[in-house]
Each structure stands twice: as C-alpha cells, then as structure tokens.
C-alpha cells in the first residue's frame, strides 16, 4: 500500500499523465515521543555540562611550568 500517491497531468494538454508513488521506504519517519525522552535529554545535558566543567576546572587548577632544554 502506498502512503502517498500523486498524479500529475502533462502541461502540453495531451492525455499523458505521470504517477508518483511514495512508499514508507522513501518517507522519513519522525520520532514519536515517549516517556523515556525527558530522561534522555536530562542525561545528555548533564553529560555535556560535566565535560565542560571538567575542562574548565582542569585549566584553572593546573600549574603550568616552563621547562628549559637540558644542556648536552
């Protein structure tokens, strides 16, 4: 069963027509919301915030030391 069918008639006025049939394979199915989506959003957001905080905390607490090359 096609999900969408379009019939187009030729502009030249002839009795020719074009039929386009779109099946489920060619249509993009949208995600349907369920009760686990808020959990996924909260988990993803917390992960991004933890990675950001970890990088900033690491930069603020690290001691940068300049090493001189050893003489041979």
PyMOL Python script that loads the backbone (N, CA, C, O; Angstrom):
from pymol import cmd

cmd.read_pdbstr("""\
ATOM      1  N   UNK A   1       0.822  -1.180   0.000  1.00  0.00           N
ATOM      2  CA  UNK A   1       0.000   0.000   0.000  1.00  0.00           C
ATOM      3  C   UNK A   1       0.868   1.246   0.000  1.00  0.00           C
ATOM      4  O   UNK A   1       1.707   1.413   0.885  1.00  0.00           O
ATOM      5  N   UNK A   2       0.684   2.107  -0.959  1.00  0.00           N
ATOM      6  CA  UNK A   2       1.467   3.343  -0.953  1.00  0.00           C
ATOM      7  C   UNK A   2       0.938   4.308   0.113  1.00  0.00           C
ATOM      8  O   UNK A   2      -0.265   4.379   0.367  1.00  0.00           O
ATOM      9  N   UNK A   3       1.848   5.035   0.717  1.00  0.00           N
ATOM     10  CA  UNK A   3       1.463   6.027   1.711  1.00  0.00           C
ATOM     11  C   UNK A   3       1.047   7.338   1.066  1.00  0.00           C
ATOM     12  O   UNK A   3       0.239   8.080   1.623  1.00  0.00           O
ATOM     13  N   UNK A   4       1.597   7.621  -0.103  1.00  0.00           N
ATOM     14  CA  UNK A   4       1.292   8.876  -0.780  1.00  0.00           C
ATOM     15  C   UNK A   4       1.339   8.628  -2.273  1.00  0.00           C
ATOM     16  O   UNK A   4       2.271   7.999  -2.772  1.00  0.00           O
ATOM     17  N   UNK A   5       0.359   9.109  -2.975  1.00  0.00           N
ATOM     18  CA  UNK A   5       0.302   8.923  -4.420  1.00  0.00           C
ATOM     19  C   UNK A   5      -0.072  10.256  -5.048  1.00  0.00           C
ATOM     20  O   UNK A   5      -1.042  10.884  -4.626  1.00  0.00           O
ATOM     21  N   UNK A   6       0.676  10.694  -6.043  1.00  0.00           N
ATOM     22  CA  UNK A   6       0.410  11.959  -6.731  1.00  0.00           C
ATOM     23  C   UNK A   6       0.291  11.704  -8.218  1.00  0.00           C
ATOM     24  O   UNK A   6       1.128  11.024  -8.811  1.00  0.00           O
ATOM     25  N   UNK A   7      -0.748  12.251  -8.818  1.00  0.00           N
ATOM     26  CA  UNK A   7      -0.963  12.123 -10.257  1.00  0.00           C
ATOM     27  C   UNK A   7      -0.792  13.505 -10.861  1.00  0.00           C
ATOM     28  O   UNK A   7      -1.464  14.454 -10.457  1.00  0.00           O
ATOM     29  N   UNK A   8       0.106  13.617 -11.828  1.00  0.00           N
ATOM     30  CA  UNK A   8       0.359  14.890 -12.490  1.00  0.00           C
ATOM     31  C   UNK A   8       0.029  14.746 -13.967  1.00  0.00           C
ATOM     32  O   UNK A   8       0.401  13.768 -14.616  1.00  0.00           O
ATOM     33  N   UNK A   9      -0.663  15.724 -14.470  1.00  0.00           N
ATOM     34  CA  UNK A   9      -1.022  15.694 -15.881  1.00  0.00           C
ATOM     35  C   UNK A   9      -0.019  16.529 -16.670  1.00  0.00           C
ATOM     36  O   UNK A   9       0.472  17.550 -16.189  1.00  0.00           O
ATOM     37  N   UNK A  10       0.275  16.087 -17.871  1.00  0.00           N
ATOM     38  CA  UNK A  10       1.240  16.794 -18.711  1.00  0.00           C
ATOM     39  C   UNK A  10       0.709  18.172 -19.059  1.00  0.00           C
ATOM     40  O   UNK A  10      -0.498  18.351 -19.225  1.00  0.00           O
ATOM     41  N   UNK A  11       1.604  19.149 -19.170  1.00  0.00           N
ATOM     42  CA  UNK A  11       1.193  20.519 -19.442  1.00  0.00           C
ATOM     43  C   UNK A  11       0.894  20.754 -20.924  1.00  0.00           C
ATOM     44  O   UNK A  11       0.340  21.789 -21.292  1.00  0.00           O
ATOM     45  N   UNK A  12       1.253  19.817 -21.745  1.00  0.00           N
ATOM     46  CA  UNK A  12       1.033  20.012 -23.176  1.00  0.00           C
ATOM     47  C   UNK A  12      -0.412  19.737 -23.577  1.00  0.00           C
ATOM     48  O   UNK A  12      -0.767  19.929 -24.740  1.00  0.00           O
ATOM     49  N   UNK A  13      -1.243  19.299 -22.658  1.00  0.00           N
ATOM     50  CA  UNK A  13      -2.638  19.068 -22.959  1.00  0.00           C
ATOM     51  C   UNK A  13      -2.913  17.682 -23.508  1.00  0.00           C
ATOM     52  O   UNK A  13      -4.058  17.359 -23.822  1.00  0.00           O
ATOM     53  N   UNK A  14      -1.895  16.867 -23.629  1.00  0.00           N
ATOM     54  CA  UNK A  14      -2.101  15.514 -24.105  1.00  0.00           C
ATOM     55  C   UNK A  14      -2.682  14.662 -22.989  1.00  0.00           C
ATOM     56  O   UNK A  14      -2.769  15.105 -21.844  1.00  0.00           O
ATOM     57  N   UNK A  15      -3.066  13.482 -23.310  1.00  0.00           N
ATOM     58  CA  UNK A  15      -3.699  12.615 -22.314  1.00  0.00           C
ATOM     59  C   UNK A  15      -2.680  11.842 -21.484  1.00  0.00           C
ATOM     60  O   UNK A  15      -3.039  10.884 -20.798  1.00  0.00           O
ATOM     61  N   UNK A  16      -1.417  12.246 -21.540  1.00  0.00           N
ATOM     62  CA  UNK A  16      -0.394  11.568 -20.755  1.00  0.00           C
ATOM     63  C   UNK A  16      -0.409  12.095 -19.320  1.00  0.00           C
ATOM     64  O   UNK A  16      -0.652  13.278 -19.081  1.00  0.00           O
ATOM     65  N   UNK A  17      -0.153  11.222 -18.398  1.00  0.00           N
ATOM     66  CA  UNK A  17      -0.059  11.644 -17.006  1.00  0.00           C
ATOM     67  C   UNK A  17       1.052  10.857 -16.330  1.00  0.00           C
ATOM     68  O   UNK A  17       1.389   9.745 -16.737  1.00  0.00           O
ATOM     69  N   UNK A  18       1.609  11.455 -15.296  1.00  0.00           N
ATOM     70  CA  UNK A  18       2.691  10.850 -14.540  1.00  0.00           C
ATOM     71  C   UNK A  18       2.174  10.509 -13.147  1.00  0.00           C
ATOM     72  O   UNK A  18       1.510  11.320 -12.502  1.00  0.00           O
ATOM     73  N   UNK A  19       2.482   9.314 -12.698  1.00  0.00           N
ATOM     74  CA  UNK A  19       2.063   8.882 -11.370  1.00  0.00           C
ATOM     75  C   UNK A  19       3.318   8.689 -10.527  1.00  0.00           C
ATOM     76  O   UNK A  19       4.221   7.940 -10.901  1.00  0.00           O
ATOM     77  N   UNK A  20       3.363   9.372  -9.384  1.00  0.00           N
ATOM     78  CA  UNK A  20       4.464   9.207  -8.444  1.00  0.00           C
ATOM     79  C   UNK A  20       3.915   8.535  -7.190  1.00  0.00           C
ATOM     80  O   UNK A  20       2.939   8.992  -6.595  1.00  0.00           O
ATOM     81  N   UNK A  21       4.557   7.455  -6.808  1.00  0.00           N
ATOM     82  CA  UNK A  21       4.127   6.710  -5.627  1.00  0.00           C
ATOM     83  C   UNK A  21       5.268   6.735  -4.625  1.00  0.00           C
ATOM     84  O   UNK A  21       6.385   6.315  -4.927  1.00  0.00           O
ATOM     85  N   UNK A  22       4.973   7.234  -3.423  1.00  0.00           N
ATOM     86  CA  UNK A  22       5.954   7.283  -2.344  1.00  0.00           C
ATOM     87  C   UNK A  22       5.574   6.229  -1.317  1.00  0.00           C
ATOM     88  O   UNK A  22       4.470   6.252  -0.774  1.00  0.00           O
ATOM     89  N   UNK A  23       6.468   5.327  -1.058  1.00  0.00           N
ATOM     90  CA  UNK A  23       6.209   4.307  -0.054  1.00  0.00           C
ATOM     91  C   UNK A  23       6.949   4.655   1.227  1.00  0.00           C
ATOM     92  O   UNK A  23       7.619   5.685   1.306  1.00  0.00           O
ATOM     93  N   UNK A  24       6.826   3.807   2.212  1.00  0.00           N
ATOM     94  CA  UNK A  24       7.435   4.067   3.518  1.00  0.00           C
ATOM     95  C   UNK A  24       8.958   4.106   3.439  1.00  0.00           C
ATOM     96  O   UNK A  24       9.598   4.733   4.283  1.00  0.00           O
ATOM     97  N   UNK A  25       9.540   3.463   2.465  1.00  0.00           N
ATOM     98  CA  UNK A  25      10.988   3.445   2.320  1.00  0.00           C
ATOM     99  C   UNK A  25      11.535   4.839   2.010  1.00  0.00           C
ATOM    100  O   UNK A  25      12.624   5.185   2.468  1.00  0.00           O
ATOM    101  N   UNK A  26      10.806   5.634   1.248  1.00  0.00           N
ATOM    102  CA  UNK A  26      11.301   6.939   0.819  1.00  0.00           C
ATOM    103  C   UNK A  26      10.869   8.079   1.733  1.00  0.00           C
ATOM    104  O   UNK A  26      11.409   9.179   1.621  1.00  0.00           O
ATOM    105  N   UNK A  27       9.928   7.857   2.619  1.00  0.00           N
ATOM    106  CA  UNK A  27       9.493   8.901   3.535  1.00  0.00           C
ATOM    107  C   UNK A  27      10.268   8.788   4.838  1.00  0.00           C
ATOM    108  O   UNK A  27      10.536   7.682   5.309  1.00  0.00           O
ATOM    109  N   UNK A  28      10.629   9.920   5.422  1.00  0.00           N
ATOM    110  CA  UNK A  28      11.358   9.915   6.690  1.00  0.00           C
ATOM    111  C   UNK A  28      10.348   9.838   7.827  1.00  0.00           C
ATOM    112  O   UNK A  28       9.478  10.701   7.947  1.00  0.00           O
ATOM    113  N   UNK A  29      10.458   8.833   8.643  1.00  0.00           N
ATOM    114  CA  UNK A  29       9.548   8.709   9.779  1.00  0.00           C
ATOM    115  C   UNK A  29      10.087   9.538  10.937  1.00  0.00           C
ATOM    116  O   UNK A  29      11.263   9.436  11.287  1.00  0.00           O
ATOM    117  N   UNK A  30       9.242  10.344  11.517  1.00  0.00           N
ATOM    118  CA  UNK A  30       9.628  11.204  12.625  1.00  0.00           C
ATOM    119  C   UNK A  30       9.601  10.409  13.919  1.00  0.00           C
ATOM    120  O   UNK A  30       8.789   9.497  14.068  1.00  0.00           O
ATOM    121  N   UNK A  31      10.485  10.746  14.862  1.00  0.00           N
ATOM    122  CA  UNK A  31      10.473  10.018  16.131  1.00  0.00           C
ATOM    123  C   UNK A  31       9.210  10.350  16.924  1.00  0.00           C
ATOM    124  O   UNK A  31       8.807  11.510  17.017  1.00  0.00           O
ATOM    125  N   UNK A  32       8.613   9.350  17.473  1.00  0.00           N
ATOM    126  CA  UNK A  32       7.415   9.566  18.293  1.00  0.00           C
ATOM    127  C   UNK A  32       7.842   9.694  19.751  1.00  0.00           C
ATOM    128  O   UNK A  32       8.621   8.878  20.244  1.00  0.00           O
ATOM    129  N   UNK A  33       7.343  10.702  20.436  1.00  0.00           N
ATOM    130  CA  UNK A  33       7.763  10.911  21.827  1.00  0.00           C
ATOM    131  C   UNK A  33       7.213   9.820  22.743  1.00  0.00           C
ATOM    132  O   UNK A  33       6.097   9.332  22.559  1.00  0.00           O
ATOM    133  N   UNK A  34       8.010   9.458  23.714  1.00  0.00           N
ATOM    134  CA  UNK A  34       7.577   8.513  24.726  1.00  0.00           C
ATOM    135  C   UNK A  34       8.076   9.008  26.084  1.00  0.00           C
ATOM    136  O   UNK A  34       8.619  10.109  26.174  1.00  0.00           O
ATOM    137  N   UNK A  35       7.905   8.226  27.122  1.00  0.00           N
ATOM    138  CA  UNK A  35       8.243   8.673  28.465  1.00  0.00           C
ATOM    139  C   UNK A  35       9.736   8.633  28.752  1.00  0.00           C
ATOM    140  O   UNK A  35      10.163   9.151  29.783  1.00  0.00           O
ATOM    141  N   UNK A  36      10.547   8.040  27.882  1.00  0.00           N
ATOM    142  CA  UNK A  36      11.985   7.989  28.133  1.00  0.00           C
ATOM    143  C   UNK A  36      12.712   9.196  27.540  1.00  0.00           C
ATOM    144  O   UNK A  36      13.896   9.387  27.820  1.00  0.00           O
ATOM    145  N   UNK A  37      12.041  10.010  26.731  1.00  0.00           N
ATOM    146  CA  UNK A  37      12.713  11.153  26.108  1.00  0.00           C
ATOM    147  C   UNK A  37      13.170  12.205  27.122  1.00  0.00           C
ATOM    148  O   UNK A  37      14.280  12.714  26.970  1.00  0.00           O
ATOM    149  N   UNK A  38      12.385  12.564  28.147  1.00  0.00           N
ATOM    150  CA  UNK A  38      12.913  13.516  29.143  1.00  0.00           C
ATOM    151  C   UNK A  38      14.149  12.976  29.849  1.00  0.00           C
ATOM    152  O   UNK A  38      15.075  13.733  30.139  1.00  0.00           O
ATOM    153  N   UNK A  39      14.173  11.689  30.126  1.00  0.00           N
ATOM    154  CA  UNK A  39      15.358  11.078  30.749  1.00  0.00           C
ATOM    155  C   UNK A  39      16.562  11.215  29.824  1.00  0.00           C
ATOM    156  O   UNK A  39      17.656  11.542  30.284  1.00  0.00           O
ATOM    157  N   UNK A  40      16.379  10.971  28.538  1.00  0.00           N
ATOM    158  CA  UNK A  40      17.492  11.082  27.585  1.00  0.00           C
ATOM    159  C   UNK A  40      17.998  12.509  27.489  1.00  0.00           C
ATOM    160  O   UNK A  40      19.206  12.730  27.408  1.00  0.00           O
ATOM    161  N   UNK A  41      17.103  13.477  27.498  1.00  0.00           N
ATOM    162  CA  UNK A  41      17.506  14.887  27.414  1.00  0.00           C
ATOM    163  C   UNK A  41      18.268  15.290  28.673  1.00  0.00           C
ATOM    164  O   UNK A  41      19.296  15.961  28.581  1.00  0.00           O
ATOM    165  N   UNK A  42      17.783  14.893  29.836  1.00  0.00           N
ATOM    166  CA  UNK A  42      18.465  15.235  31.094  1.00  0.00           C
ATOM    167  C   UNK A  42      19.842  14.583  31.142  1.00  0.00           C
ATOM    168  O   UNK A  42      20.808  15.222  31.558  1.00  0.00           O
ATOM    169  N   UNK A  43      19.947  13.327  30.726  1.00  0.00           N
ATOM    170  CA  UNK A  43      21.232  12.625  30.735  1.00  0.00           C
ATOM    171  C   UNK A  43      22.220  13.270  29.776  1.00  0.00           C
ATOM    172  O   UNK A  43      23.384  13.465  30.124  1.00  0.00           O
ATOM    173  N   UNK A  44      21.770  13.600  28.580  1.00  0.00           N
ATOM    174  CA  UNK A  44      22.649  14.237  27.591  1.00  0.00           C
ATOM    175  C   UNK A  44      23.109  15.609  28.075  1.00  0.00           C
ATOM    176  O   UNK A  44      24.283  15.951  27.938  1.00  0.00           O
ATOM    177  N   UNK A  45      22.195  16.393  28.639  1.00  0.00           N
ATOM    178  CA  UNK A  45      22.545  17.731  29.124  1.00  0.00           C
ATOM    179  C   UNK A  45      23.536  17.659  30.280  1.00  0.00           C
ATOM    180  O   UNK A  45      24.491  18.435  30.327  1.00  0.00           O
ATOM    181  N   UNK A  46      23.319  16.745  31.200  1.00  0.00           N
ATOM    182  CA  UNK A  46      24.244  16.602  32.328  1.00  0.00           C
ATOM    183  C   UNK A  46      25.621  16.136  31.869  1.00  0.00           C
ATOM    184  O   UNK A  46      26.633  16.554  32.432  1.00  0.00           O
ATOM    185  N   UNK A  47      25.670  15.284  30.864  1.00  0.00           N
ATOM    186  CA  UNK A  47      26.958  14.837  30.336  1.00  0.00           C
ATOM    187  C   UNK A  47      27.729  15.993  29.717  1.00  0.00           C
ATOM    188  O   UNK A  47      28.928  16.136  29.957  1.00  0.00           O
ATOM    189  N   UNK A  48      27.058  16.817  28.925  1.00  0.00           N
ATOM    190  CA  UNK A  48      27.708  17.980  28.303  1.00  0.00           C
ATOM    191  C   UNK A  48      28.198  18.953  29.371  1.00  0.00           C
ATOM    192  O   UNK A  48      29.316  19.459  29.275  1.00  0.00           O
ATOM    193  N   UNK A  49      27.376  19.221  30.387  1.00  0.00           N
ATOM    194  CA  UNK A  49      27.793  20.135  31.456  1.00  0.00           C
ATOM    195  C   UNK A  49      28.971  19.579  32.253  1.00  0.00           C
ATOM    196  O   UNK A  49      29.860  20.335  32.646  1.00  0.00           O
ATOM    197  N   UNK A  50      28.991  18.265  32.496  1.00  0.00           N
ATOM    198  CA  UNK A  50      30.099  17.661  33.234  1.00  0.00           C
ATOM    199  C   UNK A  50      31.395  17.742  32.437  1.00  0.00           C
ATOM    200  O   UNK A  50      32.452  18.014  33.005  1.00  0.00           O
ATOM    201  N   UNK A  51      31.327  17.509  31.135  1.00  0.00           N
ATOM    202  CA  UNK A  51      32.538  17.624  30.299  1.00  0.00           C
ATOM    203  C   UNK A  51      33.050  19.062  30.274  1.00  0.00           C
ATOM    204  O   UNK A  51      34.258  19.289  30.353  1.00  0.00           O
ATOM    205  N   UNK A  52      32.148  20.030  30.165  1.00  0.00           N
ATOM    206  CA  UNK A  52      32.537  21.436  30.160  1.00  0.00           C
ATOM    207  C   UNK A  52      33.156  21.827  31.502  1.00  0.00           C
ATOM    208  O   UNK A  52      34.210  22.463  31.536  1.00  0.00           O
ATOM    209  N   UNK A  53      32.512  21.453  32.599  1.00  0.00           N
ATOM    210  CA  UNK A  53      33.032  21.781  33.927  1.00  0.00           C
ATOM    211  C   UNK A  53      34.390  21.122  34.162  1.00  0.00           C
ATOM    212  O   UNK A  53      35.277  21.742  34.748  1.00  0.00           O
ATOM    213  N   UNK A  54      34.568  19.883  33.718  1.00  0.00           N
ATOM    214  CA  UNK A  54      35.843  19.185  33.891  1.00  0.00           C
ATOM    215  C   UNK A  54      36.975  19.881  33.177  1.00  0.00           C
ATOM    216  O   UNK A  54      38.075  19.994  33.719  1.00  0.00           O
ATOM    217  N   UNK A  55      36.725  20.349  31.969  1.00  0.00           N
ATOM    218  CA  UNK A  55      37.791  21.054  31.230  1.00  0.00           C
ATOM    219  C   UNK A  55      38.141  22.380  31.886  1.00  0.00           C
ATOM    220  O   UNK A  55      39.318  22.710  32.030  1.00  0.00           O
ATOM    221  N   UNK A  56      37.124  23.146  32.288  1.00  0.00           N
ATOM    222  CA  UNK A  56      37.386  24.442  32.925  1.00  0.00           C
ATOM    223  C   UNK A  56      38.097  24.242  34.262  1.00  0.00           C
ATOM    224  O   UNK A  56      39.048  24.962  34.566  1.00  0.00           O
ATOM    225  N   UNK A  57      37.647  23.274  35.065  1.00  0.00           N
ATOM    226  CA  UNK A  57      38.277  23.008  36.360  1.00  0.00           C
ATOM    227  C   UNK A  57      39.718  22.571  36.178  1.00  0.00           C
ATOM    228  O   UNK A  57      40.584  22.979  36.952  1.00  0.00           O
ATOM    229  N   UNK A  58      39.994  21.761  35.183  1.00  0.00           N
ATOM    230  CA  UNK A  58      41.350  21.295  34.904  1.00  0.00           C
ATOM    231  C   UNK A  58      42.255  22.473  34.510  1.00  0.00           C
ATOM    232  O   UNK A  58      43.400  22.550  34.954  1.00  0.00           O
ATOM    233  N   UNK A  59      41.745  23.380  33.686  1.00  0.00           N
ATOM    234  CA  UNK A  59      42.556  24.540  33.283  1.00  0.00           C
ATOM    235  C   UNK A  59      42.818  25.490  34.449  1.00  0.00           C
ATOM    236  O   UNK A  59      43.892  26.086  34.528  1.00  0.00           O
ATOM    237  N   UNK A  60      41.850  25.636  35.353  1.00  0.00           N
ATOM    238  CA  UNK A  60      42.010  26.582  36.464  1.00  0.00           C
ATOM    239  C   UNK A  60      42.899  26.043  37.579  1.00  0.00           C
ATOM    240  O   UNK A  60      43.518  26.831  38.294  1.00  0.00           O
ATOM    241  N   UNK A  61      42.980  24.745  37.747  1.00  0.00           N
ATOM    242  CA  UNK A  61      43.747  24.187  38.859  1.00  0.00           C
ATOM    243  C   UNK A  61      45.112  23.649  38.446  1.00  0.00           C
ATOM    244  O   UNK A  61      45.893  23.270  39.318  1.00  0.00           O
ATOM    245  N   UNK A  62      45.424  23.601  37.189  1.00  0.00           N
ATOM    246  CA  UNK A  62      46.706  23.055  36.728  1.00  0.00           C
ATOM    247  C   UNK A  62      47.810  24.103  36.879  1.00  0.00           C
ATOM    248  O   UNK A  62      47.586  25.289  36.637  1.00  0.00           O
ATOM    249  N   UNK A  63      48.976  23.664  37.270  1.00  0.00           N
ATOM    250  CA  UNK A  63      50.145  24.545  37.334  1.00  0.00           C
ATOM    251  C   UNK A  63      50.944  24.362  36.051  1.00  0.00           C
ATOM    252  O   UNK A  63      51.413  23.267  35.740  1.00  0.00           O
ATOM    253  N   UNK A  64      51.086  25.446  35.325  1.00  0.00           N
ATOM    254  CA  UNK A  64      51.861  25.396  34.097  1.00  0.00           C
ATOM    255  C   UNK A  64      53.311  25.749  34.420  1.00  0.00           C
ATOM    256  O   UNK A  64      53.581  26.784  35.029  1.00  0.00           O
ATOM    257  N   UNK A  65      54.237  24.891  34.013  1.00  0.00           N
ATOM    258  CA  UNK A  65      55.656  25.071  34.306  1.00  0.00           C
ATOM    259  C   UNK A  65      56.409  25.088  32.979  1.00  0.00           C
ATOM    260  O   UNK A  65      56.186  24.246  32.109  1.00  0.00           O
ATOM    261  N   UNK A  66      57.309  26.070  32.842  1.00  0.00           N
ATOM    262  CA  UNK A  66      58.126  26.160  31.634  1.00  0.00           C
ATOM    263  C   UNK A  66      59.404  25.370  31.875  1.00  0.00           C
ATOM    264  O   UNK A  66      60.146  25.661  32.813  1.00  0.00           O
ATOM    265  N   UNK A  67      59.659  24.395  31.054  1.00  0.00           N
ATOM    266  CA  UNK A  67      60.869  23.572  31.167  1.00  0.00           C
ATOM    267  C   UNK A  67      61.932  24.109  30.232  1.00  0.00           C
ATOM    268  O   UNK A  67      61.664  24.398  29.066  1.00  0.00           O
ATOM    269  N   UNK A  68      63.162  24.242  30.763  1.00  0.00           N
ATOM    270  CA  UNK A  68      64.279  24.687  29.933  1.00  0.00           C
ATOM    271  C   UNK A  68      64.922  23.445  29.319  1.00  0.00           C
ATOM    272  O   UNK A  68      64.994  22.400  29.965  1.00  0.00           O
ATOM    273  N   UNK A  69      65.383  23.553  28.092  1.00  0.00           N
ATOM    274  CA  UNK A  69      66.035  22.384  27.496  1.00  0.00           C
ATOM    275  C   UNK A  69      67.323  22.037  28.233  1.00  0.00           C
ATOM    276  O   UNK A  69      68.080  22.928  28.617  1.00  0.00           O
ATOM    277  N   UNK A  70      67.569  20.769  28.428  1.00  0.00           N
ATOM    278  CA  UNK A  70      68.769  20.324  29.143  1.00  0.00           C
ATOM    279  C   UNK A  70      70.006  20.540  28.276  1.00  0.00           C
ATOM    280  O   UNK A  70      69.982  20.326  27.064  1.00  0.00           O
ATOM    281  N   UNK A  71      71.102  20.974  28.938  1.00  0.00           N
ATOM    282  CA  UNK A  71      72.332  21.210  28.183  1.00  0.00           C
ATOM    283  C   UNK A  71      73.049  19.892  27.959  1.00  0.00           C
ATOM    284  O   UNK A  71      73.122  19.063  28.866  1.00  0.00           O
ATOM    285  N   UNK A  72      73.576  19.693  26.766  1.00  0.00           N
ATOM    286  CA  UNK A  72      74.240  18.432  26.419  1.00  0.00           C
ATOM    287  C   UNK A  72      75.703  18.456  26.741  1.00  0.00           C
ATOM    288  O   UNK A  72      76.403  17.471  26.508  1.00  0.00           O
TER     289      UNK A  72
END
""", "prot")
cmd.dss("prot")
cmd.show_as("cartoon", "prot")
cmd.util.cbc("prot")
cmd.orient("prot")
